[in-house]
Amino acid sequence: MRTDYHPTPTEVVASWIPHDARWHAAARTAAAAGSDELRRYVSGLVHEQRDGDRELADEYDLLSIGAVVEDLGVGGLAAVEWSKVRDALLLPLTKRM
């Protein structure tokens, strides 16, 4: 099995945020407002350790964010294709309607 594959920053965020129960509702709300709003919300989580107006203080939350930062690699959030992350959040909802 190959172990040298590294996901892109887009894959990291699109795999994480839609499935993390702590933040997916707020992320979907941000995504519904547009890719820029989603980028701001996720940037707040990753760079400022804030969930909107709430500072992240739970050790598990901070460890999770740290793991995401590590997985993002050198490009960080700047290399994320936000429209694809937005689709990952919103398309599952439209298929249920």
VEXDREN-2710 file (C-alpha; in Angstrom, 1 decimal):
% VEXDREN-2710
k/r/px/py/pz
1/MET/0.0/0.0/0.0
2/ARG/1.3/3.5/-0.9
3/THR/1.8/5.7/2.1
4/ASP/3.3/8.7/0.3
5/TYR/0.0/10.3/-0.7
6/HIS/-0.7/13.6/0.9
7/PRO/-4.2/15.2/0.5
8/THR/-4.5/18.7/-0.8
9/PRO/-5.5/21.4/1.5
10/THR/-8.9/21.4/-0.2
11/GLU/-9.3/17.7/0.4
12/VAL/-8.3/18.2/4.1
13/VAL/-10.9/20.8/4.8
14/ALA/-13.6/19.2/2.6
15/SER/-13.1/15.9/4.5
16/TRP/-13.0/17.5/7.9
17/ILE/-15.5/20.3/8.3
18/PRO/-18.7/18.7/6.8
19/HIS/-18.3/15.7/9.2
20/ASP/-17.2/17.3/12.4
21/ALA/-20.3/17.6/14.6
22/ARG/-18.9/20.5/16.6
23/TRP/-18.7/22.8/13.6
24/HIS/-20.6/21.5/10.7
25/ALA/-23.8/23.4/11.4
26/ALA/-22.1/26.8/11.6
27/ALA/-19.9/25.9/8.6
28/ARG/-23.0/25.1/6.6
29/THR/-24.6/28.4/7.5
30/ALA/-21.4/30.2/6.5
31/ALA/-21.3/28.2/3.2
32/ALA/-24.9/29.1/2.4
33/ALA/-23.8/32.8/2.7
34/GLY/-20.9/32.2/0.2
35/SER/-17.4/30.9/-0.2
36/ASP/-15.9/34.1/1.4
37/GLU/-18.0/33.7/4.5
38/LEU/-17.0/30.0/4.7
39/ARG/-13.3/30.9/4.3
40/ARG/-13.6/33.5/7.1
41/TYR/-15.4/31.0/9.4
42/VAL/-12.8/28.2/8.9
43/SER/-9.9/30.7/9.1
44/GLY/-11.3/31.8/12.5
45/LEU/-11.3/28.2/13.7
46/VAL/-7.8/27.4/12.4
47/HIS/-5.9/30.6/12.9
48/GLU/-7.7/32.2/15.8
49/GLN/-9.1/29.1/17.6
50/ARG/-12.5/30.8/17.6
51/ASP/-15.9/29.4/16.7
52/GLY/-17.6/32.6/15.7
53/ASP/-17.6/34.7/18.9
54/ARG/-16.6/31.8/21.1
55/GLU/-12.9/31.1/21.9
56/LEU/-12.0/27.4/21.7
57/ALA/-10.8/26.3/25.1
58/ASP/-11.6/22.6/25.1
59/GLU/-8.3/20.5/24.8
60/TYR/-9.9/18.1/22.3
61/ASP/-11.1/21.0/20.1
62/LEU/-7.6/22.5/20.1
63/LEU/-6.0/19.1/19.3
64/SER/-8.4/18.6/16.4
65/ILE/-7.6/22.0/15.0
66/GLY/-3.8/21.3/15.4
67/ALA/-4.2/18.0/13.5
68/VAL/-6.0/19.9/10.7
69/VAL/-3.2/22.5/10.6
70/GLU/-0.6/19.7/10.4
71/ASP/-2.5/18.0/7.6
72/LEU/-2.9/21.3/5.6
73/GLY/0.9/21.4/5.2
74/VAL/2.9/24.4/3.8
75/GLY/0.1/25.9/1.7
76/GLY/-2.3/26.1/4.6
77/LEU/-5.7/27.6/4.1
78/ALA/-4.4/29.8/1.3
79/ALA/-4.3/26.8/-1.0
80/VAL/-7.9/25.7/-0.4
81/GLU/-10.4/25.9/-3.2
82/TRP/-13.3/27.2/-1.2
83/SER/-16.0/26.6/-3.8
84/LYS/-15.2/22.8/-3.6
85/VAL/-15.4/22.9/0.2
86/ARG/-18.7/24.8/-0.1
87/ASP/-20.0/22.1/-2.4
88/ALA/-19.0/19.4/0.1
89/LEU/-21.1/21.2/2.7
90/LEU/-24.1/22.1/0.7
91/LEU/-24.6/19.5/-2.0
92/PRO/-25.5/16.7/0.5
93/LEU/-28.3/19.0/1.8
94/THR/-29.7/19.7/-1.7
95/LYS/-29.8/16.0/-2.5
96/ARG/-32.0/15.4/0.6
97/MET/-34.6/17.9/-0.6
END
